[in-house]
Amino acid sequence: MSVDKCGVLYIGKQVAPTTFAIDNFPLPVVTSYRDLGITITCELSPSPHINDIVTRAHCHANMIQRFFVSRNINLLTRALITYVRPLLEYNCVAWSWSPTLNVILN
C-alpha cells in the first residue's frame, strides 16, 4: 500500500476529530478523492467528476478533428464512438442522474 496515495475523506458535514495513520504516517484529510477513475467529494456531488469527464472527452474529440485528414463522416463517427463514447459511458450509473450532464449531452 502506498501511503502517499492514501487520504481520509469524511462524508457529511460533521468532521470527527480522529486522526488516522499508516506506519505512524498521518493521513491527510481531503475534500475529494479519485478512486477507480471516479471523483468522490465529501458532499457526494458528481460535478467535479462530470467536469473531468467532459474535459477529457472534449480533448479527445478535438484530437480526432485535428489529426484525421479525412473528413469522411463514417470514419469520424467510428473514431468518436471508439475513442470518446467510452469516456462518457464509463461508470455512468454513478453520475447519470445529474442534470448538468444531461444539459451538456442534449
C-alpha positions in Angstrom: 0.0 0.0 0.0 1.3 3.4 -0.9 0.9 5.8 2.0 1.4 8.8 -0.3 -1.7 7.9 -2.3 -3.9 7.5 0.8 -6.2 10.1 2.4 -9.1 10.5 4.7 -12.4 11.6 3.2 -15.2 12.5 5.6 -18.6 12.2 4.0 -21.2 14.6 5.6 -21.0 17.8 7.5 -19.6 16.6 10.8 -15.9 16.0 10.9 -14.6 13.6 13.5 -11.6 14.7 15.5 -9.9 11.3 14.9 -6.6 11.1 13.0 -5.7 8.1 11.0 -2.1 6.9 10.3 -0.4 4.1 8.5 3.0 3.2 9.9 3.0 6.3 12.1 2.5 8.5 9.0 -0.6 10.7 9.4 -3.1 10.6 6.5 -4.2 14.0 5.2 -7.9 15.0 5.3 -9.1 15.6 1.7 -12.4 17.1 0.4 -12.4 15.0 -2.8 -10.7 11.8 -3.8 -10.3 9.8 -7.1 -10.7 6.1 -6.9 -11.0 3.8 -10.0 -11.4 6.9 -12.2 -14.4 8.3 -10.2 -14.0 11.5 -8.2 -15.9 11.4 -5.0 -16.4 14.6 -2.9 -17.4 14.9 0.7 -20.9 16.2 -0.3 -21.2 13.3 -2.8 -21.6 15.8 -5.6 -20.9 14.5 -9.1 -19.9 17.9 -10.5 -16.1 17.5 -10.3 -16.3 14.0 -11.9 -18.6 15.2 -14.7 -16.3 18.2 -15.4 -13.3 15.9 -15.6 -15.1 13.5 -18.0 -16.4 16.3 -20.2 -13.0 17.9 -20.4 -11.3 14.7 -21.4 -14.0 13.8 -23.9 -13.7 17.3 -25.4 -9.9 16.9 -25.7 -10.2 13.6 -27.4 -12.8 14.9 -29.9 -10.5 17.9 -30.7 -7.6 15.5 -31.3 -9.7 13.4 -33.7 -10.7 16.5 -35.6 -7.1 17.8 -35.7 -5.3 14.6 -36.6 -7.7 12.9 -39.0 -7.0 14.2 -42.5 -10.1 12.5 -44.0 -13.4 14.2 -43.5 -15.4 11.1 -44.2 -18.4 11.2 -41.9 -18.4 7.4 -41.4 -14.7 7.4 -40.4 -15.2 10.3 -38.0 -18.3 8.8 -36.4 -16.4 5.5 -35.9 -13.5 7.4 -34.3 -15.8 9.2 -31.9 -17.6 6.0 -31.0 -14.3 4.3 -30.4 -12.4 7.0 -28.5 -14.9 9.4 -27.0 -18.0 7.5 -26.2 -16.3 5.1 -23.7 -15.1 8.1 -21.7 -18.7 9.3 -21.4 -20.1 5.9 -20.7 -17.6 4.7 -18.1 -19.5 4.2 -14.8 -22.3 6.4 -16.0 -24.7 4.9 -13.4 -22.9 6.7 -10.7 -23.4 10.2 -12.2 -26.0 10.0 -15.0 -28.7 11.4 -12.7 -27.1 14.8 -12.7 -28.9 17.5 -14.6 -25.6 19.1 -15.6 -24.5 16.2 -17.9 -28.0 15.8 -19.4 -27.8 19.5 -20.5 -24.3 19.0 -21.9 -25.2 15.9 -23.9 -28.5 17.2 -25.2 
